[in-house]
Amino acid sequence: MCADVVTRFAPSPTGFLHIGGARTALFNWLYARGRGGKFLLRIEDTDRARSTPEATQAILDGMAWLGLDHDGDVISQHDMAPRHIEVAHALLEKGAAFKCFATQEEIEAFREAARAEGRSTLYRSPWRDADASSHPDAPFVIRIKAPDAGKTVIRDTVQGDVTIDNAQLDDMILLRSDGSPVYMLAVVVDDHDMGVTHVIRGDDHLNNAARQMMIYHGMGWDVPVWSHIPLIHGDDGKKLSKRHGALGAQEYQVMGYPAAGMRNYLARLGWSHGDDEFFSDAQALEWFDIDGIRKSPAQFDFKKLENICGQHIAAANDAALRHELAAYLEAAGKPALSDAQLNGLEKAMYCLKERAKTLPELIEKGHFVVASRPIEADEKAAKHLDTVSRGILSELTPHLQDVSWERETLEEVLNGFAAAKDTKFGKLAGPLRAALAGRAATPSVFDMMLVLGREETIARLTDAAA
């Protein structure tokens, strides 16, 4: 146990909870929870123009659906701005940062000249070592003083040691001329103040690590353990985007994928534990480690997602499935089921959940439970209810009035009735399915009869015969 492990998830509230962000949150959650540590949530809302309360709520709702609980209060990065400013001035006092009075025109002129001469356009300010007595009474920004020479080594548990030539590091702005802190400063200060020990994030942030390390070193702070994980790609090998399908975590809830299946599948995107594909939350918490994360991008595959989700539905507790079905209908904006319908589905789970890969499929396979009389047969099922079939159902009904309502007895009665009609039970199954469910593809006739009970079964057969 490592009780001092602290991870965080730090999304920007400018839209939904991206499925890639959901996986990042999951990896952080698994790593912390599996070690008895803390998992923190910070909303990086410094971009006030694009950050919205609705987007923040969408992130919170997405994490709640996935079951990724966090410790303590949600931290707003915007609210921490005074602390970010304080650290910028501390860096200034330490000589690790400086005031830069260069105008935008001067900076652009420097870059144009650098481009013309084939030099790097990374900005190194002429004010780096200027004496304070030479400072004009003019607007300024505060910049970090990037190292002049040498190399910076990012020790990354996924990518290995990544070496950056310090000539590639610019004198990064910390405070803008209006006194507001930049994102790069805010991230470092927040991670330090929140006690974050392990930063697990997408590898699109890898280059940021070298720039952020300048702030850690300037303040004399411990650098966290870096783990930059590969991004998720579509089946065409390109970065996951809208053209590959749904991007928001809650879209998957609306499509009816169970949360446990999503957690399992997302964990397997870029991480593995031997050849294990299907596993429980308890196993994931026990097994998850950074060592199992691959360097190469993971590919999102809907067929694999459905397969994993189907296994989780089959393994789920019946009462838990009932609860998740109700939550799915609410999230998808569909009519709620009555308690009686939910009770019926829960009773029928034993003959439904082995066959469904999503919650809508589970409801469809349980249509015979949620449907009410008179049962309306769809086009395919209606073909089994011709005049002859209706007559057979009418003859069958009296045989069910007083028999013991148990599977063995029902099988005996129906098979005996078929034999008396000089036919096989299979010939009776079509009309029975149509009468009981209004569908041609259903669970076993006997399972439906047992779930519905004697009274409802006979009532449906009577309706169909009429």
Contacts in CASP RR format, 6 or more apart in sequence:
PFRMAT RR
TARGET T0000
AUTHOR 0000-0000-0000
METHOD contacts of the structure
MODEL  1
MCADVVTRFAPSPTGFLHIGGARTALFNWLYARGRGGKFLLRIEDTDRAR
STPEATQAILDGMAWLGLDHDGDVISQHDMAPRHIEVAHALLEKGAAFKC
FATQEEIEAFREAARAEGRSTLYRSPWRDADASSHPDAPFVIRIKAPDAG
KTVIRDTVQGDVTIDNAQLDDMILLRSDGSPVYMLAVVVDDHDMGVTHVI
RGDDHLNNAARQMMIYHGMGWDVPVWSHIPLIHGDDGKKLSKRHGALGAQ
EYQVMGYPAAGMRNYLARLGWSHGDDEFFSDAQALEWFDIDGIRKSPAQF
DFKKLENICGQHIAAANDAALRHELAAYLEAAGKPALSDAQLNGLEKAMY
CLKERAKTLPELIEKGHFVVASRPIEADEKAAKHLDTVSRGILSELTPHL
QDVSWERETLEEVLNGFAAAKDTKFGKLAGPLRAALAGRAATPSVFDMML
VLGREETIARLTDAAA
1 35 0 8 1.000
1 36 0 8 1.000
2 35 0 8 1.000
2 36 0 8 1.000
2 37 0 8 1.000
3 35 0 8 1.000
3 36 0 8 1.000
3 37 0 8 1.000
4 37 0 8 1.000
4 197 0 8 1.000
5 31 0 8 1.000
5 32 0 8 1.000
5 35 0 8 1.000
5 36 0 8 1.000
5 37 0 8 1.000
5 38 0 8 1.000
5 197 0 8 1.000
5 198 0 8 1.000
6 32 0 8 1.000
6 37 0 8 1.000
6 38 0 8 1.000
6 40 0 8 1.000
6 194 0 8 1.000
6 195 0 8 1.000
6 196 0 8 1.000
6 197 0 8 1.000
6 198 0 8 1.000
7 28 0 8 1.000
7 29 0 8 1.000
7 31 0 8 1.000
7 32 0 8 1.000
7 37 0 8 1.000
7 38 0 8 1.000
7 39 0 8 1.000
7 40 0 8 1.000
7 196 0 8 1.000
7 197 0 8 1.000
7 198 0 8 1.000
7 199 0 8 1.000
7 200 0 8 1.000
8 28 0 8 1.000
8 39 0 8 1.000
8 40 0 8 1.000
8 41 0 8 1.000
8 42 0 8 1.000
8 191 0 8 1.000
8 194 0 8 1.000
8 196 0 8 1.000
8 199 0 8 1.000
9 21 0 8 1.000
9 24 0 8 1.000
9 25 0 8 1.000
9 28 0 8 1.000
9 29 0 8 1.000
9 39 0 8 1.000
9 40 0 8 1.000
9 41 0 8 1.000
9 42 0 8 1.000
9 63 0 8 1.000
9 68 0 8 1.000
9 70 0 8 1.000
10 41 0 8 1.000
10 42 0 8 1.000
10 43 0 8 1.000
10 44 0 8 1.000
10 77 0 8 1.000
10 187 0 8 1.000
10 190 0 8 1.000
10 201 0 8 1.000
11 17 0 8 1.000
11 18 0 8 1.000
11 21 0 8 1.000
11 25 0 8 1.000
11 43 0 8 1.000
11 44 0 8 1.000
11 59 0 8 1.000
12 43 0 8 1.000
12 44 0 8 1.000
12 45 0 8 1.000
12 47 0 8 1.000
12 50 0 8 1.000
12 51 0 8 1.000
13 43 0 8 1.000
13 44 0 8 1.000
13 45 0 8 1.000
13 51 0 8 1.000
13 52 0 8 1.000
13 53 0 8 1.000
13 55 0 8 1.000
13 56 0 8 1.000
13 58 0 8 1.000
13 59 0 8 1.000
14 47 0 8 1.000
14 50 0 8 1.000
14 51 0 8 1.000
14 52 0 8 1.000
14 55 0 8 1.000
15 52 0 8 1.000
15 55 0 8 1.000
15 58 0 8 1.000
15 59 0 8 1.000
16 55 0 8 1.000
16 58 0 8 1.000
16 59 0 8 1.000
16 247 0 8 1.000
16 248 0 8 1.000
16 249 0 8 1.000
16 250 0 8 1.000
16 251 0 8 1.000
17 25 0 8 1.000
17 58 0 8 1.000
17 59 0 8 1.000
17 61 0 8 1.000
17 62 0 8 1.000
17 63 0 8 1.000
17 248 0 8 1.000
17 249 0 8 1.000
17 250 0 8 1.000
18 247 0 8 1.000
18 248 0 8 1.000
18 249 0 8 1.000
19 232 0 8 1.000
19 240 0 8 1.000
19 246 0 8 1.000
19 247 0 8 1.000
19 248 0 8 1.000
19 249 0 8 1.000
19 252 0 8 1.000
19 266 0 8 1.000
19 300 0 8 1.000
20 231 0 8 1.000
20 232 0 8 1.000
20 240 0 8 1.000
20 266 0 8 1.000
21 249 0 8 1.000
22 62 0 8 1.000
22 63 0 8 1.000
22 66 0 8 1.000
22 248 0 8 1.000
22 249 0 8 1.000
22 262 0 8 1.000
22 266 0 8 1.000
23 229 0 8 1.000
23 232 0 8 1.000
23 266 0 8 1.000
23 267 0 8 1.000
23 269 0 8 1.000
24 200 0 8 1.000
24 201 0 8 1.000
24 202 0 8 1.000
24 229 0 8 1.000
25 63 0 8 1.000
25 66 0 8 1.000
25 68 0 8 1.000
26 66 0 8 1.000
26 68 0 8 1.000
26 263 0 8 1.000
26 266 0 8 1.000
26 267 0 8 1.000
27 200 0 8 1.000
27 229 0 8 1.000
27 267 0 8 1.000
27 271 0 8 1.000
27 288 0 8 1.000
27 293 0 8 1.000
28 39 0 8 1.000
28 198 0 8 1.000
28 200 0 8 1.000
29 39 0 8 1.000
29 68 0 8 1.000
29 69 0 8 1.000
29 70 0 8 1.000
30 267 0 8 1.000
30 284 0 8 1.000
30 285 0 8 1.000
30 288 0 8 1.000
31 198 0 8 1.000
31 200 0 8 1.000
31 288 0 8 1.000
31 289 0 8 1.000
31 290 0 8 1.000
32 38 0 8 1.000
32 39 0 8 1.000
32 198 0 8 1.000
33 39 0 8 1.000
33 285 0 8 1.000
34 285 0 8 1.000
34 286 0 8 1.000
34 288 0 8 1.000
38 71 0 8 1.000
39 68 0 8 1.000
39 69 0 8 1.000
39 70 0 8 1.000
39 71 0 8 1.000
40 70 0 8 1.000
40 71 0 8 1.000
40 72 0 8 1.000
40 75 0 8 1.000
40 194 0 8 1.000
40 196 0 8 1.000
41 63 0 8 1.000
41 70 0 8 1.000
41 74 0 8 1.000
41 75 0 8 1.000
42 74 0 8 1.000
42 75 0 8 1.000
42 76 0 8 1.000
42 77 0 8 1.000
42 190 0 8 1.000
42 194 0 8 1.000
43 51 0 8 1.000
43 56 0 8 1.000
43 59 0 8 1.000
43 74 0 8 1.000
43 75 0 8 1.000
43 76 0 8 1.000
43 77 0 8 1.000
44 77 0 8 1.000
44 183 0 8 1.000
44 186 0 8 1.000
44 187 0 8 1.000
45 51 0 8 1.000
45 56 0 8 1.000
45 76 0 8 1.000
45 77 0 8 1.000
45 78 0 8 1.000
46 77 0 8 1.000
46 78 0 8 1.000
46 81 0 8 1.000
46 181 0 8 1.000
46 183 0 8 1.000
46 186 0 8 1.000
47 183 0 8 1.000
48 78 0 8 1.000
51 78 0 8 1.000
58 250 0 8 1.000
60 74 0 8 1.000
61 250 0 8 1.000
62 249 0 8 1.000
62 250 0 8 1.000
62 253 0 8 1.000
63 69 0 8 1.000
63 70 0 8 1.000
63 249 0 8 1.000
65 249 0 8 1.000
65 250 0 8 1.000
65 253 0 8 1.000
65 259 0 8 1.000
65 327 0 8 1.000
65 331 0 8 1.000
66 249 0 8 1.000
66 259 0 8 1.000
66 262 0 8 1.000
66 263 0 8 1.000
67 259 0 8 1.000
67 263 0 8 1.000
75 190 0 8 1.000
75 194 0 8 1.000
77 186 0 8 1.000
77 190 0 8 1.000
80 186 0 8 1.000
80 189 0 8 1.000
80 190 0 8 1.000
80 193 0 8 1.000
81 180 0 8 1.000
81 181 0 8 1.000
81 186 0 8 1.000
83 189 0 8 1.000
83 193 0 8 1.000
84 181 0 8 1.000
84 185 0 8 1.000
84 186 0 8 1.000
84 189 0 8 1.000
84 190 0 8 1.000
85 175 0 8 1.000
85 179 0 8 1.000
85 181 0 8 1.000
87 185 0 8 1.000
87 189 0 8 1.000
87 215 0 8 1.000
87 219 0 8 1.000
88 97 0 8 1.000
88 142 0 8 1.000
88 174 0 8 1.000
88 175 0 8 1.000
88 181 0 8 1.000
88 185 0 8 1.000
89 142 0 8 1.000
90 219 0 8 1.000
91 97 0 8 1.000
91 142 0 8 1.000
91 144 0 8 1.000
91 174 0 8 1.000
91 215 0 8 1.000
91 218 0 8 1.000
91 219 0 8 1.000
92 98 0 8 1.000
92 99 0 8 1.000
92 142 0 8 1.000
94 218 0 8 1.000
94 219 0 8 1.000
95 145 0 8 1.000
96 144 0 8 1.000
96 145 0 8 1.000
96 214 0 8 1.000
96 217 0 8 1.000
96 218 0 8 1.000
96 219 0 8 1.000
97 142 0 8 1.000
97 143 0 8 1.000
97 144 0 8 1.000
97 145 0 8 1.000
97 174 0 8 1.000
98 125 0 8 1.000
98 127 0 8 1.000
98 128 0 8 1.000
98 129 0 8 1.000
98 130 0 8 1.000
98 142 0 8 1.000
98 143 0 8 1.000
98 145 0 8 1.000
98 171 0 8 1.000
99 127 0 8 1.000
99 135 0 8 1.000
99 140 0 8 1.000
99 141 0 8 1.000
99 142 0 8 1.000
99 143 0 8 1.000
100 125 0 8 1.000
100 127 0 8 1.000
100 140 0 8 1.000
100 141 0 8 1.000
100 142 0 8 1.000
100 143 0 8 1.000
100 171 0 8 1.000
100 173 0 8 1.000
101 127 0 8 1.000
101 135 0 8 1.000
101 136 0 8 1.000
101 138 0 8 1.000
101 139 0 8 1.000
101 140 0 8 1.000
102 125 0 8 1.000
102 126 0 8 1.000
102 127 0 8 1.000
107 123 0 8 1.000
110 121 0 8 1.000
110 123 0 8 1.000
111 121 0 8 1.000
111 123 0 8 1.000
113 119 0 8 1.000
114 120 0 8 1.000
114 121 0 8 1.000
115 121 0 8 1.000
120 167 0 8 1.000
120 168 0 8 1.000
122 167 0 8 1.000
122 168 0 8 1.000
122 169 0 8 1.000
122 170 0 8 1.000
123 170 0 8 1.000
123 171 0 8 1.000
124 146 0 8 1.000
124 170 0 8 1.000
124 171 0 8 1.000
125 143 0 8 1.000
125 171 0 8 1.000
128 143 0 8 1.000
128 145 0 8 1.000
128 171 0 8 1.000
139 177 0 8 1.000
140 177 0 8 1.000
141 173 0 8 1.000
141 174 0 8 1.000
141 175 0 8 1.000
141 176 0 8 1.000
141 177 0 8 1.000
142 173 0 8 1.000
142 174 0 8 1.000
142 175 0 8 1.000
143 171 0 8 1.000
143 172 0 8 1.000
143 173 0 8 1.000
143 174 0 8 1.000
144 171 0 8 1.000
144 172 0 8 1.000
144 174 0 8 1.000
144 211 0 8 1.000
144 214 0 8 1.000
144 215 0 8 1.000
144 218 0 8 1.000
145 171 0 8 1.000
146 166 0 8 1.000
146 169 0 8 1.000
146 170 0 8 1.000
146 171 0 8 1.000
146 172 0 8 1.000
146 214 0 8 1.000
147 166 0 8 1.000
147 169 0 8 1.000
147 214 0 8 1.000
148 166 0 8 1.000
149 166 0 8 1.000
149 167 0 8 1.000
150 165 0 8 1.000
150 166 0 8 1.000
151 163 0 8 1.000
151 164 0 8 1.000
151 165 0 8 1.000
151 166 0 8 1.000
152 163 0 8 1.000
152 164 0 8 1.000
152 166 0 8 1.000
152 169 0 8 1.000
152 210 0 8 1.000
152 213 0 8 1.000
153 161 0 8 1.000
153 162 0 8 1.000
153 163 0 8 1.000
153 164 0 8 1.000
154 161 0 8 1.000
154 162 0 8 1.000
154 163 0 8 1.000
154 164 0 8 1.000
154 206 0 8 1.000
154 209 0 8 1.000
154 210 0 8 1.000
154 213 0 8 1.000
154 226 0 8 1.000
155 161 0 8 1.000
155 226 0 8 1.000
156 162 0 8 1.000
156 206 0 8 1.000
156 209 0 8 1.000
156 226 0 8 1.000
156 227 0 8 1.000
156 228 0 8 1.000
157 225 0 8 1.000
157 226 0 8 1.000
157 227 0 8 1.000
157 290 0 8 1.000
157 291 0 8 1.000
158 203 0 8 1.000
158 227 0 8 1.000
158 228 0 8 1.000
158 229 0 8 1.000
158 230 0 8 1.000
158 290 0 8 1.000
158 293 0 8 1.000
158 295 0 8 1.000
159 203 0 8 1.000
159 206 0 8 1.000
159 228 0 8 1.000
159 295 0 8 1.000
162 206 0 8 1.000
162 209 0 8 1.000
164 207 0 8 1.000
164 210 0 8 1.000
168 210 0 8 1.000
169 210 0 8 1.000
169 211 0 8 1.000
169 214 0 8 1.000
172 182 0 8 1.000
172 184 0 8 1.000
172 211 0 8 1.000
172 214 0 8 1.000
173 182 0 8 1.000
174 181 0 8 1.000
174 182 0 8 1.000
174 184 0 8 1.000
174 185 0 8 1.000
174 215 0 8 1.000
175 181 0 8 1.000
175 182 0 8 1.000
175 185 0 8 1.000
176 182 0 8 1.000
181 189 0 8 1.000
184 208 0 8 1.000
184 211 0 8 1.000
184 212 0 8 1.000
184 215 0 8 1.000
185 215 0 8 1.000
187 208 0 8 1.000
187 212 0 8 1.000
188 212 0 8 1.000
188 215 0 8 1.000
188 216 0 8 1.000
189 215 0 8 1.000
191 199 0 8 1.000
191 224 0 8 1.000
192 216 0 8 1.000
192 219 0 8 1.000
192 221 0 8 1.000
196 224 0 8 1.000
197 224 0 8 1.000
197 225 0 8 1.000
198 224 0 8 1.000
198 225 0 8 1.000
198 227 0 8 1.000
199 224 0 8 1.000
199 225 0 8 1.000
199 226 0 8 1.000
199 227 0 8 1.000
200 227 0 8 1.000
200 229 0 8 1.000
200 290 0 8 1.000
201 227 0 8 1.000
201 228 0 8 1.000
201 229 0 8 1.000
202 228 0 8 1.000
202 229 0 8 1.000
202 230 0 8 1.000
202 231 0 8 1.000
203 228 0 8 1.000
203 229 0 8 1.000
203 230 0 8 1.000
203 231 0 8 1.000
204 231 0 8 1.000
205 228 0 8 1.000
206 228 0 8 1.000
209 226 0 8 1.000
209 228 0 8 1.000
213 223 0 8 1.000
215 221 0 8 1.000
216 222 0 8 1.000
216 223 0 8 1.000
217 223 0 8 1.000
227 290 0 8 1.000
227 293 0 8 1.000
229 270 0 8 1.000
229 293 0 8 1.000
230 270 0 8 1.000
230 293 0 8 1.000
230 294 0 8 1.000
230 295 0 8 1.000
230 296 0 8 1.000
230 297 0 8 1.000
230 298 0 8 1.000
231 239 0 8 1.000
231 240 0 8 1.000
231 297 0 8 1.000
232 239 0 8 1.000
232 240 0 8 1.000
232 269 0 8 1.000
232 297 0 8 1.000
232 298 0 8 1.000
232 299 0 8 1.000
232 300 0 8 1.000
233 239 0 8 1.000
233 240 0 8 1.000
233 297 0 8 1.000
233 298 0 8 1.000
233 299 0 8 1.000
233 300 0 8 1.000
234 240 0 8 1.000
234 244 0 8 1.000
234 299 0 8 1.000
234 300 0 8 1.000
235 244 0 8 1.000
235 299 0 8 1.000
235 300 0 8 1.000
235 301 0 8 1.000
236 244 0 8 1.000
237 297 0 8 1.000
237 299 0 8 1.000
240 247 0 8 1.000
240 300 0 8 1.000
241 247 0 8 1.000
244 300 0 8 1.000
246 252 0 8 1.000
246 255 0 8 1.000
249 262 0 8 1.000
250 331 0 8 1.000
252 262 0 8 1.000
253 259 0 8 1.000
253 327 0 8 1.000
253 328 0 8 1.000
253 331 0 8 1.000
253 332 0 8 1.000
254 328 0 8 1.000
254 331 0 8 1.000
254 332 0 8 1.000
255 358 0 8 1.000
255 360 0 8 1.000
256 328 0 8 1.000
256 332 0 8 1.000
256 358 0 8 1.000
256 359 0 8 1.000
256 360 0 8 1.000
257 305 0 8 1.000
257 306 0 8 1.000
257 309 0 8 1.000
257 358 0 8 1.000
257 359 0 8 1.000
258 309 0 8 1.000
258 310 0 8 1.000
258 312 0 8 1.000
258 313 0 8 1.000
258 316 0 8 1.000
258 321 0 8 1.000
258 324 0 8 1.000
258 358 0 8 1.000
258 359 0 8 1.000
259 324 0 8 1.000
260 280 0 8 1.000
260 281 0 8 1.000
260 312 0 8 1.000
260 316 0 8 1.000
261 305 0 8 1.000
261 308 0 8 1.000
261 309 0 8 1.000
261 310 0 8 1.000
261 311 0 8 1.000
261 312 0 8 1.000
262 305 0 8 1.000
262 309 0 8 1.000
263 281 0 8 1.000
263 284 0 8 1.000
264 278 0 8 1.000
264 279 0 8 1.000
264 284 0 8 1.000
264 308 0 8 1.000
264 312 0 8 1.000
265 304 0 8 1.000
265 305 0 8 1.000
265 308 0 8 1.000
265 309 0 8 1.000
267 279 0 8 1.000
267 284 0 8 1.000
267 288 0 8 1.000
268 277 0 8 1.000
268 304 0 8 1.000
268 308 0 8 1.000
269 298 0 8 1.000
269 300 0 8 1.000
270 293 0 8 1.000
270 294 0 8 1.000
270 298 0 8 1.000
271 288 0 8 1.000
271 292 0 8 1.000
271 293 0 8 1.000
271 294 0 8 1.000
272 292 0 8 1.000
272 294 0 8 1.000
273 279 0 8 1.000
273 283 0 8 1.000
273 287 0 8 1.000
273 288 0 8 1.000
273 292 0 8 1.000
276 283 0 8 1.000
276 287 0 8 1.000
277 304 0 8 1.000
277 308 0 8 1.000
278 308 0 8 1.000
278 311 0 8 1.000
278 312 0 8 1.000
279 287 0 8 1.000
280 315 0 8 1.000
306 357 0 8 1.000
306 358 0 8 1.000
307 357 0 8 1.000
309 357 0 8 1.000
309 358 0 8 1.000
310 356 0 8 1.000
310 357 0 8 1.000
310 358 0 8 1.000
313 321 0 8 1.000
313 353 0 8 1.000
313 356 0 8 1.000
313 357 0 8 1.000
313 358 0 8 1.000
313 359 0 8 1.000
313 362 0 8 1.000
314 353 0 8 1.000
314 354 0 8 1.000
316 324 0 8 1.000
316 353 0 8 1.000
318 346 0 8 1.000
318 349 0 8 1.000
318 350 0 8 1.000
318 353 0 8 1.000
319 346 0 8 1.000
321 346 0 8 1.000
321 349 0 8 1.000
321 353 0 8 1.000
321 362 0 8 1.000
322 342 0 8 1.000
322 345 0 8 1.000
322 346 0 8 1.000
322 349 0 8 1.000
324 359 0 8 1.000
325 337 0 8 1.000
325 342 0 8 1.000
325 345 0 8 1.000
325 359 0 8 1.000
325 362 0 8 1.000
325 363 0 8 1.000
326 336 0 8 1.000
326 337 0 8 1.000
326 342 0 8 1.000
328 359 0 8 1.000
328 360 0 8 1.000
329 335 0 8 1.000
329 336 0 8 1.000
329 337 0 8 1.000
330 336 0 8 1.000
337 345 0 8 1.000
337 370 0 8 1.000
341 369 0 8 1.000
341 370 0 8 1.000
344 369 0 8 1.000
344 451 0 8 1.000
345 352 0 8 1.000
345 362 0 8 1.000
345 363 0 8 1.000
345 366 0 8 1.000
345 369 0 8 1.000
345 370 0 8 1.000
347 369 0 8 1.000
347 451 0 8 1.000
348 366 0 8 1.000
348 368 0 8 1.000
348 369 0 8 1.000
348 443 0 8 1.000
348 447 0 8 1.000
348 451 0 8 1.000
350 447 0 8 1.000
351 443 0 8 1.000
351 444 0 8 1.000
351 447 0 8 1.000
351 448 0 8 1.000
351 451 0 8 1.000
352 362 0 8 1.000
352 365 0 8 1.000
352 366 0 8 1.000
352 443 0 8 1.000
353 362 0 8 1.000
355 361 0 8 1.000
355 365 0 8 1.000
355 443 0 8 1.000
356 362 0 8 1.000
356 364 0 8 1.000
356 365 0 8 1.000
363 370 0 8 1.000
365 442 0 8 1.000
365 443 0 8 1.000
366 437 0 8 1.000
366 443 0 8 1.000
367 437 0 8 1.000
367 438 0 8 1.000
367 439 0 8 1.000
367 442 0 8 1.000
368 436 0 8 1.000
368 437 0 8 1.000
368 438 0 8 1.000
368 439 0 8 1.000
368 442 0 8 1.000
368 443 0 8 1.000
368 448 0 8 1.000
368 451 0 8 1.000
368 452 0 8 1.000
369 451 0 8 1.000
369 452 0 8 1.000
371 437 0 8 1.000
371 438 0 8 1.000
373 456 0 8 1.000
373 459 0 8 1.000
373 460 0 8 1.000
373 463 0 8 1.000
374 463 0 8 1.000
375 435 0 8 1.000
375 436 0 8 1.000
375 437 0 8 1.000
375 438 0 8 1.000
375 460 0 8 1.000
375 463 0 8 1.000
375 464 0 8 1.000
376 438 0 8 1.000
377 384 0 8 1.000
377 385 0 8 1.000
377 434 0 8 1.000
377 435 0 8 1.000
377 438 0 8 1.000
377 439 0 8 1.000
377 464 0 8 1.000
378 438 0 8 1.000
378 439 0 8 1.000
378 440 0 8 1.000
380 439 0 8 1.000
380 440 0 8 1.000
381 430 0 8 1.000
381 433 0 8 1.000
381 434 0 8 1.000
381 437 0 8 1.000
381 438 0 8 1.000
381 439 0 8 1.000
381 440 0 8 1.000
382 434 0 8 1.000
383 440 0 8 1.000
384 430 0 8 1.000
384 431 0 8 1.000
384 433 0 8 1.000
384 434 0 8 1.000
384 440 0 8 1.000
385 431 0 8 1.000
385 434 0 8 1.000
385 435 0 8 1.000
385 464 0 8 1.000
389 430 0 8 1.000
389 431 0 8 1.000
389 434 0 8 1.000
390 431 0 8 1.000
390 464 0 8 1.000
390 465 0 8 1.000
390 466 0 8 1.000
391 465 0 8 1.000
392 421 0 8 1.000
392 428 0 8 1.000
392 431 0 8 1.000
393 431 0 8 1.000
393 432 0 8 1.000
393 435 0 8 1.000
393 461 0 8 1.000
393 464 0 8 1.000
393 465 0 8 1.000
394 462 0 8 1.000
394 465 0 8 1.000
395 417 0 8 1.000
396 414 0 8 1.000
396 417 0 8 1.000
396 428 0 8 1.000
396 461 0 8 1.000
397 458 0 8 1.000
397 461 0 8 1.000
397 462 0 8 1.000
397 465 0 8 1.000
399 413 0 8 1.000
399 417 0 8 1.000
400 410 0 8 1.000
400 413 0 8 1.000
400 454 0 8 1.000
400 457 0 8 1.000
400 458 0 8 1.000
400 461 0 8 1.000
401 458 0 8 1.000
403 409 0 8 1.000
403 410 0 8 1.000
403 413 0 8 1.000
405 449 0 8 1.000
405 450 0 8 1.000
405 453 0 8 1.000
405 454 0 8 1.000
406 450 0 8 1.000
407 446 0 8 1.000
407 450 0 8 1.000
410 446 0 8 1.000
410 449 0 8 1.000
410 450 0 8 1.000
411 446 0 8 1.000
414 425 0 8 1.000
414 428 0 8 1.000
414 445 0 8 1.000
414 446 0 8 1.000
415 425 0 8 1.000
417 428 0 8 1.000
418 424 0 8 1.000
418 425 0 8 1.000
418 426 0 8 1.000
418 427 0 8 1.000
418 428 0 8 1.000
428 445 0 8 1.000
429 445 0 8 1.000
430 440 0 8 1.000
431 464 0 8 1.000
432 445 0 8 1.000
432 461 0 8 1.000
433 439 0 8 1.000
433 440 0 8 1.000
433 441 0 8 1.000
433 442 0 8 1.000
433 445 0 8 1.000
433 448 0 8 1.000
434 440 0 8 1.000
434 464 0 8 1.000
435 460 0 8 1.000
435 461 0 8 1.000
435 463 0 8 1.000
435 464 0 8 1.000
435 465 0 8 1.000
436 442 0 8 1.000
436 445 0 8 1.000
436 448 0 8 1.000
436 449 0 8 1.000
436 452 0 8 1.000
436 457 0 8 1.000
436 460 0 8 1.000
436 461 0 8 1.000
437 448 0 8 1.000
442 448 0 8 1.000
448 457 0 8 1.000
449 457 0 8 1.000
452 460 0 8 1.000
END
